[in-house]
Structures are given as C-alpha cells and as structure tokens.
Amino acid sequence: MRAKRIADVAEAWTVVVTVPNGETVAAGNWPDLIEARTWARETNQARLARVRGVLPLVWASGLIAELERGMWQ
C-alpha cells in the first residue's frame, strides 16, 4: 500500500502567519488549497503579516485512525 501524504486527507487548509508583535498564529481555514494560498499571497504582499506556511487541517479523530492503521510509518 502506498503511503498517503497528510495533505491528501486534509479537510481544510490554514495559513500560519507571524503578526507584527511577533506572535505566530494559524489564521482561518479554507476548504480549497488555492483559496488559502491566494489569501496567504495577498496578506504577504500587503505586508500585513509574514506568512510562514499553508498547512493542511485534518480531523483529530481521522488523523488518529490513519496513524493507528500505520498509514505514515
């Protein structure tokens, strides 16, 4: 069985940013990766916050189930 990437089972996407006071937060969630990347790019270009990455969001129970099945070993 070919291992999936966690991104393959993502329910949504979030953007991780560092705001001007230095705090790093996950901001928003988008069901579509392209929408999340667009928001990240626009935020970065406007210099409102520094984008650190766009990360997949998965249900905790779904992640545990996949880990227990040995999906990402």
Helices and strands as residue ranges (DSSP letters): G 6-9, E 12-18, E 24-30, H 33-45, E 50-57, H 60-68
